[in-house]
Amino acid sequence: MGVFTYESEVITAIPPAKMFKACIVDGDTLIPKIVPQAFKTVEYIEGNGEPGSIKNQFNYMKEKVEALDKDKLVYRYSVIEGDALMNKLEKITYETKLEASPGGGSICKTSSKYYTIGDFEITEEGIKAGKEKTLQIFKAVEA
């Protein structure tokens, strides 16, 4: 097993606490309304969104909430089942941290860790689509 890490940043005009609430805390209900083509349904199988909760996203992906720190504006979850793993990944772990930007908005720092099975190697090309989707969601929330 190997681990491939990818980091990115998105800058938005919305203050960190407000963006964290919209995208993370209220994201399961808010984002499907704002970007229905990206997210159709989110259903909790276990828990209520706190660490240890497991949710079914899009009916083809299961995610586990690893950490939710509303004070430090940090959220970490793992994709543990579904099409995104392509039968070549054990899991994908995402960590999102929001910080204040000098202009009064926020900097969203995201770290993605891809845990591969066997000799499979993931390329940055394969990750760009996910980054673009995240950027579109942030811009839609911002608007």
N, C-alpha and C positions, 0 to 999 in steps of 0.2 A: 504494500500500500504506500502511495505517495500522497503528499499534500501540496497543492498548488494554491498560492495566496495571491489575491488580486485586490488592490485598493483603489478607491476613487473618491472624488469630492464633487459635490454639487453646491453651488451658491444660490441662495434664494433671498428675496427681499423680506420674507416673513420672519419675525423673531423666533429664536429656537424653541421656547416653551410652547408657543402657539403651533408651530410646525410639528413638534413632537406629538402634541395632543391630536392634531388633525390626521397625521399620517400613521401614527403608532397606536395611541390610546384609543382613538375613535376610528381608526383606519378600516377595521373590518366592516363597519356600517357606512362610513362616509365615502371611501374610495369607490365602491361599486356604484354609488350614485353619481359620482363625478366622472369616472372613467369606466362605464359599464362594459365596454369592449375588452378591457383588460382583466377585470375581476367580476365574475358573475355572482358567485356565492361563497360564503365562508361559514362553516359550521363547526362548532366545537364538539369534538368527540369525547374529550376529557377536559375537565377544568373550565375556567371562565376567562382565560387570557393571561393569567398570572404564570410565573415560571412553573414548568412541568405540564402545562396544558398542551393538548394536541388538537390541531384543527385540520379539517378537510377543506382544501382550497380548490376551487374549480372542479370538484368531483374527480380529480385525477392527481392530486398531490397532497401529501400529509406533511404538516409542519409541527415541530415541537418548539414551544417557547422555552428558551434556555435562561434568559435574564430579562428583567424589565425594571429599570431604575428610573423612576419618574423625576427624582431629584437631580441626578447627573445626566439625564436625557440620553440614556443608553438602552438599546434594545438588541437582543441577540436571539436568533432562532435558527433551527436546522430543518432543512428539507430531509425527511427520513424515508419517504416512499413516493413513487410516482414517476411520470414520464421524464421529468427533469433530470433524473439520475441515469437515464439511458442504459440501465443495467451495467454501467461501467463505473459508477460512483457509489460509494458506501453512503455518503451524505454530503450535503453542502451546508456550511454554517455561515450565516451572515451576521455581522455586527454593525449597527448603525449608531452613530453618536452625533448629536447636534451641538454645535458651539456657536457663540455669538460671532458675527463677522464685524469688521471695522465699520461698515456702512449701516449697521443697525439691523441687518437681517441675520441669516444663519449660514453656517457652513455645515453641510451634511457629509460626514466622513463615513464611508462604508468599506468594510473589509469582508471579503468573501474567501472562504477556505473550501476547496474542493478536495475531498478525500477519495482518491481513486482506488479501484480494485485492480490488483495485479499490476501489469506493466502499462496500463492505459495512461496516456499523457494527454492532458487538456491544453489547448492553445488559447492564446489571448483572443483570437478570432471568435472562438466559441463563446466567449464571455461578453463580447461587445453587445450582443442582442439584449442580454439582461440589463446591461448598463443603460442602453437606450430606453428600455421600458421604464426603468426607475426614473430617469430624467423626465420622461413624458408625464409620469404620475406626479412628480414634484411640481412641474410647470402647471399641470392642471389644477392641483391644489392651490398653488400660488394665485392663479387667475381667479 
